[in-house]
Amino acid sequence: MKAKLILPSLTEADSRYFRPIKYSLFPPIGLATLAAHFHEDEDVEIVDQHVESLSLDDCPDLVCIQVYITNAFRAYMIADHYRKLGVYVALGGLHVTSLPEEASKHADTILLGPGEETFPAFLNDFRKREPKPIYCFTDYVQTLDHLKPVRRD
């Protein structure tokens, strides 16, 4: 399987005059945390648009996009692009959890709540070619005891 995990940036981050220092100094590790759930033989690429360009000239088996309110418009454009190519798209993040009906129009699957809790089940179902349209975290007692180490490769 080839998977691409994307954190879209704000439009301003593409400007050579604007550099989001916060992301350079404190890179988000959400997607790296999710990448830990892939098997060693699965090809996983993480693209954080705050620090690198996003190429859309590929056709992975799976695209997962982390959506914030500040990047939702761009995230939906990227998701729609890949879906037109026939790529399976999963969306998650704070914005998706807040507005699932809106997000579901741009995805094959949406993940609601903490990805550490919903993503492993989604990924297992995806491998079996039986993904559901919605994965929702409902257990409000959270612990870090079972989390895998973040992938920094």
N, CA, C and O of each residue as an XYZ file, in Angstrom:
612
protein
N       0.841     -1.180      0.000
C       0.000      0.000      0.000
C       0.885      1.242      0.000
O       1.916      1.294      0.671
N       0.460      2.230     -0.761
C       1.116      3.538     -0.740
C       0.125      4.532     -0.156
O      -0.984      4.696     -0.665
N       0.538      5.194      0.919
C      -0.318      6.169      1.589
C       0.373      7.525      1.659
O       1.595      7.610      1.781
N      -0.420      8.567      1.579
C       0.088      9.935      1.682
C      -0.716     10.649      2.759
O      -1.941     10.744      2.673
N      -0.022     11.147      3.768
C      -0.649     11.883      4.869
C      -0.306     13.355      4.694
O       0.868     13.712      4.589
N      -1.320     14.207      4.662
C      -1.123     15.613      4.315
C      -1.661     16.537      5.403
O      -2.774     16.361      5.900
N      -0.842     17.525      5.760
C      -1.290     18.650      6.584
C      -1.236     19.891      5.697
O      -0.161     20.455      5.493
N      -2.388     20.326      5.166
C      -2.392     21.517      4.315
C      -2.068     22.771      5.122
O      -2.353     22.861      6.317
N      -1.471     23.721      4.438
C      -1.133     24.987      5.093
C      -2.187     26.037      4.799
O      -3.095     25.830      3.994
N      -2.044     27.155      5.462
C      -2.808     28.341      5.103
C      -2.278     28.843      3.766
O      -1.126     28.579      3.420
N      -3.082     29.543      3.031
C      -2.637     30.103      1.758
C      -1.422     30.989      1.949
O      -0.524     30.998      1.107
N      -1.380     31.730      3.037
C      -0.279     32.652      3.288
C       1.064     31.949      3.408
O       2.105     32.561      3.170
N       1.053     30.695      3.766
C       2.308     29.970      3.945
C       3.030     29.748      2.625
O       4.223     29.447      2.620
N       2.333     29.890      1.513
C       2.980     29.758      0.207
C       3.761     31.001     -0.183
O       4.596     30.954     -1.086
N       3.499     32.102      0.486
C       4.179     33.349      0.165
C       5.619     33.309      0.658
O       5.895     32.826      1.756
N       6.536     33.821     -0.161
C       7.933     33.837      0.272
C       8.167     34.872      1.356
O       9.243     34.913      1.952
N       7.172     35.710      1.621
C       7.288     36.737      2.658
C       6.694     36.284      3.991
O       6.828     36.975      5.001
N       6.056     35.156      3.990
C       5.396     34.668      5.193
C       5.905     33.272      5.513
O       5.793     32.373      4.679
N       6.437     33.080      6.650
C       6.924     31.768      7.082
C       6.351     31.490      8.459
O       6.692     32.185      9.417
N       5.502     30.505      8.578
C       4.914     30.220      9.889
C       5.956     29.632     10.844
O       6.180     28.422     10.874
N       6.567     30.489     11.599
C       7.647     30.093     12.492
C       7.182     29.048     13.494
O       7.933     28.142     13.856
N       5.948     29.180     13.935
C       5.424     28.222     14.898
C       5.601     26.791     14.390
O       6.042     25.923     15.142
N       5.265     26.535     13.135
C       5.358     25.181     12.600
C       6.802     24.751     12.381
O       7.113     23.561     12.445
N       7.676     25.702     12.127
C       9.085     25.368     11.959
C       9.717     24.986     13.289
O      10.524     24.059     13.361
N       9.344     25.708     14.343
C       9.921     25.443     15.659
C       9.227     24.302     16.388
O       9.861     23.534     17.111
N       7.929     24.203     16.190
C       7.127     23.197     16.889
C       6.276     22.433     15.881
O       5.067     22.650     15.804
N       6.891     21.543     15.112
C       6.130     20.849     14.075
C       5.042     19.966     14.685
O       5.276     19.285     15.684
N       3.862     19.981     14.086
C       2.797     19.119     14.583
C       3.161     17.653     14.375
O       3.742     17.297     13.350
N       2.827     16.816     15.325
C       3.189     15.395     15.215
C       1.971     14.500     15.018
O       2.082     13.278     15.117
N       0.824     15.085     14.745
C      -0.392     14.292     14.562
C      -0.253     13.244     13.477
O      -0.565     12.074     13.703
N       0.209     13.641     12.307
C       0.326     12.685     11.200
C       1.442     11.680     11.442
O       1.322     10.523     11.040
N       2.518     12.096     12.087
C       3.592     11.158     12.414
C       3.103     10.112     13.422
O       3.536      8.960     13.392
N       2.213     10.520     14.299
C       1.614      9.590     15.254
C       0.773      8.558     14.514
O       0.826      7.368     14.825
N      -0.005      9.015     13.533
C      -0.828      8.085     12.760
C       0.027      7.171     11.892
O      -0.310      6.002     11.701
N       1.118      7.690     11.372
C       2.000      6.889     10.511
C       2.556      5.677     11.243
O       2.910      4.683     10.609
N       2.637      5.741     12.550
C       3.148      4.614     13.335
C       2.274      3.370     13.208
O       2.718      2.266     13.523
N       1.038      3.542     12.750
C       0.123      2.407     12.626
C       0.263      1.649     11.306
O      -0.367      0.608     11.122
N       1.079      2.158     10.391
C       1.312      1.450      9.135
C       2.353      0.356      9.350
O       3.224      0.474     10.211
N       2.254     -0.691      8.570
C       3.230     -1.780      8.633
C       4.535     -1.336      7.978
O       4.557     -0.410      7.167
N       5.603     -2.004      8.339
C       6.938     -1.686      7.807
C       7.000     -1.756      6.282
O       7.716     -0.977      5.653
N       6.259     -2.680      5.692
C       6.310     -2.862      4.241
C       5.368     -1.916      3.484
O       5.296     -1.977      2.256
N       4.658     -1.058      4.188
C       3.763     -0.090      3.558
C       4.493      1.233      3.389
O       5.188      1.693      4.295
N       4.332      1.833      2.232
C       5.015      3.080      1.884
C       4.170      4.265      2.365
O       3.055      4.477      1.889
N       4.714      5.027      3.308
C       3.990      6.159      3.881
C       4.785      7.437      3.668
O       5.969      7.510      3.999
N       4.122      8.437      3.114
C       4.729      9.752      2.923
C       3.928     10.768      3.722
O       2.700     10.808      3.637
N       4.627     11.588      4.497
C       3.991     12.678      5.237
C       4.406     13.984      4.591
O       5.594     14.238      4.392
N       3.420     14.816      4.263
C       3.698     16.125      3.674
C       3.041     17.198      4.531
O       1.816     17.268      4.632
N       3.871     18.029      5.146
C       3.410     19.185      5.915
C       3.676     20.411      5.059
O       4.824     20.823      4.895
N       2.619     20.990      4.516
C       2.775     22.115      3.599
C       3.364     23.358      4.251
O       3.742     24.301      3.556
N       3.446     23.369      5.550
C       4.062     24.513      6.218
C       5.569     24.532      6.003
O       6.209     25.579      6.094
N       6.126     23.353      5.715
C       7.579     23.269      5.564
C       8.039     22.700      4.231
O       9.238     22.709      3.950
N       7.126     22.204      3.398
C       7.507     21.685      2.095
C       6.340     21.793      1.121
O       5.182     21.914      1.522
N       6.664     21.745     -0.148
C       5.650     21.827     -1.196
C       4.890     20.519     -1.311
O       5.423     19.444     -1.037
N       3.654     20.629     -1.716
C       2.813     19.462     -1.938
C       2.709     19.200     -3.433
O       2.270     20.063     -4.193
N       3.106     18.027     -3.844
C       2.969     17.611     -5.236
C       1.679     16.814     -5.368
O       1.408     15.912     -4.575
N       0.891     17.156     -6.377
C      -0.370     16.463     -6.614
C      -0.319     15.577     -7.858
O      -1.359     15.182     -8.385
N       0.871     15.271     -8.318
C       1.007     14.482     -9.543
C       1.269     12.997     -9.261
O       1.990     12.335    -10.007
N       0.689     12.493     -8.200
C       0.834     11.086     -7.852
C      -0.548     10.466     -7.704
O      -1.563     11.155     -7.805
N      -0.576      9.173     -7.467
C      -1.844      8.472     -7.311
C      -1.681      7.360     -6.269
O      -1.661      6.180     -6.618
N      -1.565      7.739     -4.987
C      -1.412      6.727     -3.941
C      -2.710      5.933     -3.758
O      -3.747      6.284     -4.321
N      -2.640      4.885     -2.983
C      -3.839      4.093     -2.680
C      -4.729      4.802     -1.679
O      -5.951      4.656     -1.708
N      -4.109      5.574     -0.789
C      -4.831      6.226      0.294
C      -4.239      7.603      0.555
O      -3.021      7.769      0.622
N      -5.117      8.587      0.700
C      -4.706      9.928      1.127
C      -5.483     10.260      2.385
O      -6.709     10.157      2.420
N      -4.751     10.665      3.426
C      -5.354     11.092      4.683
C      -4.970     12.553      4.903
O      -3.800     12.920      4.791
N      -5.962     13.379      5.215
C      -5.718     14.811      5.359
C      -6.201     15.267      6.724
O      -7.325     14.976      7.135
N      -5.328     15.990      7.421
C      -5.659     16.576      8.718
C      -6.239     17.960      8.464
O      -5.591     18.808      7.849
N      -7.469     18.189      8.941
C      -8.190     19.412      8.620
C      -8.407     20.265      9.872
O      -9.005     19.827     10.855
N      -7.899     21.499      9.798
C      -8.175     22.523     10.807
C      -9.142     23.519     10.183
O      -9.306     23.534      8.963
N      -9.776     24.340     10.983
C     -10.657     25.366     10.428
C      -9.876     26.324      9.530
O     -10.418     26.851      8.558
N      -8.615     26.546      9.855
C      -7.801     27.499      9.096
C      -7.318     26.947      7.757
O      -6.891     27.718      6.897
N      -7.376     25.627      7.560
C      -6.931     25.057      6.292
C      -8.026     24.266      5.589
O      -7.752     23.568      4.613
N      -9.261     24.365      6.071
C     -10.346     23.525      5.558
C     -10.575     23.708      4.062
O     -10.724     22.722      3.339
N     -10.604     24.941      3.587
C     -10.847     25.175      2.163
C      -9.781     24.490      1.312
O     -10.101     23.816      0.334
N      -8.539     24.660      1.679
C      -7.439     24.027      0.942
C      -7.495     22.504      1.089
O      -7.258     21.787      0.117
N      -7.799     22.011      2.265
C      -7.892     20.565      2.492
C      -8.963     19.948      1.599
O      -8.752     18.883      1.018
N     -10.096     20.606      1.488
C     -11.174     20.089      0.652
C     -10.782     20.100     -0.827
O     -11.139     19.181     -1.565
N     -10.063     21.112     -1.262
C      -9.611     21.151     -2.662
C      -8.665     19.980     -2.945
O      -8.765     19.333     -3.988
N      -7.758     19.715     -2.022
C      -6.818     18.598     -2.183
C      -7.579     17.270     -2.185
O      -7.323     16.404     -3.021
N      -8.509     17.116     -1.251
C      -9.307     15.886     -1.172
C     -10.099     15.668     -2.459
O     -10.127     14.557     -2.988
N     -10.734     16.708     -2.957
C     -11.522     16.589     -4.184
C     -10.640     16.209     -5.374
O     -11.045     15.418     -6.226
N      -9.440     16.774     -5.426
C      -8.491     16.437     -6.501
C      -8.191     14.938     -6.500
O      -8.278     14.283     -7.539
N      -7.840     14.401     -5.335
C      -7.482     12.984     -5.266
C      -8.684     12.078     -5.509
O      -8.545     11.021     -6.124
N      -9.844     12.473     -5.040
C     -11.031     11.647     -5.271
C     -11.363     11.564     -6.758
O     -11.816     10.523     -7.234
N     -11.142     12.653     -7.494
C     -11.371     12.623     -8.949
C     -10.439     11.625     -9.634
O     -10.773     11.078    -10.684
N      -9.273     11.391     -9.038
C      -8.325     10.411     -9.584
C      -8.665      8.979     -9.163
O      -8.031      8.030     -9.624
N      -9.658      8.824     -8.295
C     -10.031      7.507     -7.812
C      -9.285      7.064     -6.570
O      -9.352      5.897     -6.183
N      -8.572      7.994     -5.939
C      -7.838      7.698     -4.709
C      -8.808      7.733     -3.530
O      -9.682      8.597     -3.459
N      -8.646      6.794     -2.615
C      -9.472      6.773     -1.406
C      -8.992      7.869     -0.471
O      -7.800      7.953     -0.176
N      -9.912      8.717      0.004
C      -9.558      9.862      0.842
C     -10.241      9.757      2.197
O     -11.449      9.541      2.292
N      -9.435      9.917      3.245
C      -9.939      9.981      4.621
C      -9.586     11.350      5.191
O      -8.463     11.831      5.036
N     -10.554     11.966      5.850
C     -10.336     13.265      6.494
C     -10.557     13.134      7.991
O     -11.464     12.436      8.444
N      -9.704     13.823      8.755
C      -9.854     13.865     10.201
C      -9.319     15.172     10.718
O      -8.778     15.975      9.958
N      -9.468     15.390     12.007
C      -8.982     16.616     12.622
C     -10.101     17.379     13.304
O     -11.262     16.972     13.292
N      -9.718     18.492     13.896
C     -10.669     19.285     14.673
C     -11.851     19.780     13.844
O     -12.991     19.746     14.306
N     -11.585     20.236     12.630
C     -12.659     20.771     11.795
C     -13.637     19.670     11.373
O     -14.851     19.878     11.366
N     -13.105     18.515     11.026
C     -13.950     17.385     10.624
C     -14.826     16.945     11.796
O     -16.010     16.659     11.616
N     -14.251     16.893     12.981
C     -15.006     16.508     14.161
C     -16.099     17.529     14.471
O     -17.177     17.163     14.939
N     -15.825     18.804     14.211
C     -16.801     19.864     14.472
C     -17.900     19.923     13.413
O     -19.057     20.196     13.735
N     -17.545     19.669     12.150
C     -18.506     19.782     11.047
C     -18.470     18.524     10.160
O     -18.050     18.590      9.004
N     -18.907     17.390     10.703
C     -18.789     16.140      9.951
C     -19.619     16.101      8.665
O     -19.185     15.507      7.678
N     -20.787     16.712      8.658
C     -21.608     16.694      7.440
C     -20.915     17.446      6.310
O     -20.934     17.003      5.162
N     -20.306     18.578      6.632
C     -19.571     19.339      5.620
C     -18.391     18.526      5.103
O     -18.190     18.416      3.893
N     -17.620     17.964      6.008
C     -16.410     17.225      5.628
C     -16.735     15.973      4.823
O     -15.987     15.615      3.913
N     -17.822     15.313      5.139
C     -18.143     14.048      4.467
C     -18.398     14.227      2.969
O     -18.333     13.257      2.214
N     -18.683     15.436      2.540
C     -18.891     15.704      1.109
C     -17.578     15.629      0.325
O     -17.590     15.554     -0.903
N     -16.457     15.649      1.033
C     -15.150     15.686      0.386
C     -14.307     14.448      0.687
O     -13.114     14.427      0.385
N     -14.910     13.420      1.276
C     -14.128     12.263      1.708
C     -14.899     10.973      1.507
O     -16.127     10.962      1.421
N     -14.146      9.892      1.435
C     -14.753      8.566      1.442
C     -15.005      8.116      2.876
O     -15.971      7.408      3.163
N     -14.113      8.543      3.771
C     -14.232      8.240      5.197
C     -13.880      9.479      5.992
O     -12.953     10.209      5.643
N     -14.632      9.718      7.076
C     -14.249     10.770      8.018
C     -13.992     10.126      9.375
O     -14.637      9.152      9.763
N     -13.015     10.712     10.088
C     -12.654     10.222     11.413
C     -12.958     11.315     12.420
O     -12.434     12.425     12.321
N     -13.801     11.003     13.383
C     -14.247     11.974     14.373
C     -13.626     11.679     15.727
O     -13.668     10.548     16.211
N     -13.056     12.696     16.323
C     -12.391     12.531     17.608
C     -10.906     12.306     17.417
O     -10.384     12.476     16.316
N     -10.223     11.925     18.487
C      -8.766     11.742     18.408
C      -8.380     10.648     17.414
O      -8.872      9.522     17.489
N      -7.496     10.994     16.489
C      -7.052     10.041     15.483
C      -6.354      8.830     16.067
O      -6.408      7.739     15.499
N      -5.701      9.020     17.198
C      -5.012      7.894     17.843
C      -6.007      6.788     18.189
O      -5.630      5.621     18.296
N      -7.265      7.151     18.362
C      -8.293      6.186     18.738
C      -9.056      5.650     17.531
O      -9.438      4.479     17.523
N      -9.287      6.481     16.509
C     -10.106      6.067     15.374
C      -9.284      5.522     14.205
O      -9.751      4.643     13.479
N      -8.075      6.031     14.019
C      -7.290      5.677     12.843
C      -6.892      4.204     12.779
O      -6.964      3.622     11.697
N      -6.475      3.567     13.874
C      -6.103      2.145     13.770
C      -7.245      1.266     13.246
O      -7.014      0.375     12.429
N      -8.469      1.511     13.709
C      -9.609      0.720     13.230
C      -9.870      0.990     11.751
O     -10.121      0.065     10.978
N      -9.810      2.265     11.364
C      -9.988      2.605      9.951
C      -8.930      1.902      9.093
O      -9.259      1.283      8.081
N      -7.675      1.998      9.497
C      -6.589      1.433      8.703
C      -6.736     -0.085      8.571
O      -6.507     -0.634      7.493
N      -7.112     -0.762      9.649
C      -7.332     -2.211      9.572
C      -8.458     -2.543      8.604
O      -8.343     -3.478      7.811
N      -9.544     -1.785      8.665
C     -10.656     -2.005      7.741
C     -10.247     -1.683      6.302
O     -10.651     -2.385      5.374
N      -9.458     -0.637      6.110
C      -9.007     -0.275      4.768
C      -8.162     -1.394      4.161
O      -8.301     -1.717      2.982
N      -7.297     -1.973      4.966
C      -6.466     -3.089      4.486
C      -7.330     -4.272      4.047
O      -6.983     -4.980      3.102
N      -8.449     -4.482      4.731
C      -9.370     -5.575      4.382
C     -10.333     -5.168      3.261
O     -11.180     -5.958      2.842
N     -10.193     -3.926      2.782
C     -11.076     -3.364      1.748
C     -12.516     -3.266      2.230
O     -13.462     -3.460      1.467
N     -12.661     -2.954      3.533
C     -13.981     -2.807      4.140
C     -14.078     -1.530      4.983
O     -14.602     -1.572      6.097
N     -13.584     -0.400      4.474
C     -13.653      0.810      5.302
C     -15.084      1.326      5.436
O     -15.896      1.215      4.518
N     -15.358      1.881      6.583
C     -16.673      2.469      6.846
C     -16.626      3.955      6.498
O     -15.544      4.533      6.407
N     -17.775      4.570      6.305
C     -17.788      6.001      6.000
C     -17.436      6.882      7.191
O     -16.936      7.994      7.014
N     -17.694      6.390      8.416
C     -17.443      7.208      9.616
C     -16.832      6.332     10.709
O     -17.284      5.215     10.960
N     -15.797      6.868     11.349
C     -15.217      6.269     12.554
C     -15.313      7.333     13.633
O     -14.842      8.457     13.457
N     -15.919      6.975     14.736
C     -16.179      7.969     15.779
C     -15.676      7.473     17.126
O     -15.986      6.359     17.547
N     -14.904      8.308     17.790
C     -14.404      8.007     19.127
C     -15.505      8.320     20.130
O     -16.018      9.439     20.160
N     -15.867      7.354     20.939
C     -16.957      7.566     21.893
C     -16.547      7.358     23.345
O     -17.303      7.707     24.251
N     -15.376      6.802     23.582
C     -14.914      6.560     24.943
C     -14.171      7.793     25.429
O     -13.094      8.106     24.921
N     -14.720      8.483     26.386
C     -14.132      9.752     26.798
C     -13.073      9.626     27.892
O     -12.646     10.628     28.466
N     -12.654      8.397     28.176
C     -11.532      8.189     29.075
C     -10.324      7.889     28.195
O     -10.227      6.816     27.599
N      -9.414      8.840     28.122
C      -8.273      8.699     27.231
C      -6.995      8.484     28.018
O      -6.800      9.066     29.085
N      -6.125      7.640     27.478
C      -4.831      7.389     28.089
C      -3.786      7.261     26.978
O      -4.115      6.902     25.848
N      -2.558      7.550     27.298
C      -1.477      7.438     26.325
C      -0.754      6.101     26.429
O       0.204      5.861     25.694
N      -1.196      5.232     27.328
C      -0.506      3.970     27.595
C      -0.355      3.084     26.375
O       0.666      2.409     26.241
N      -1.331      3.059     25.481
C      -1.315      2.115     24.358
C      -0.762      2.713     23.063
O      -0.719      2.020     22.046
N      -0.338      3.978     23.072
C       0.125      4.622     21.850
C       1.478      4.078     21.405
O       2.358      3.795     22.218
N       1.614      3.943     20.095
C       2.894      3.529     19.520
C       3.819      4.745     19.450
O       3.342      5.879     19.460
N       5.115      4.527     19.381
C       6.044      5.665     19.246
C       5.800      6.423     17.937
O       5.469      5.819     16.916
N       5.961      7.722     17.974
C       5.795      8.564     16.800
C       6.856      8.214     15.776
O       8.014      8.002     16.138
N       6.485      8.148     14.499
C       7.454      7.869     13.427
C       8.107      9.189     13.018
O       7.426     10.126     12.599
N       9.376      9.250     13.139
C      10.119     10.456     12.766
C      10.995     10.221     11.544
O      11.838     11.049     11.200
N      10.785      9.076     10.890
C      11.544      8.793      9.674
C      10.843      9.419      8.494
O      11.314      9.303      7.363
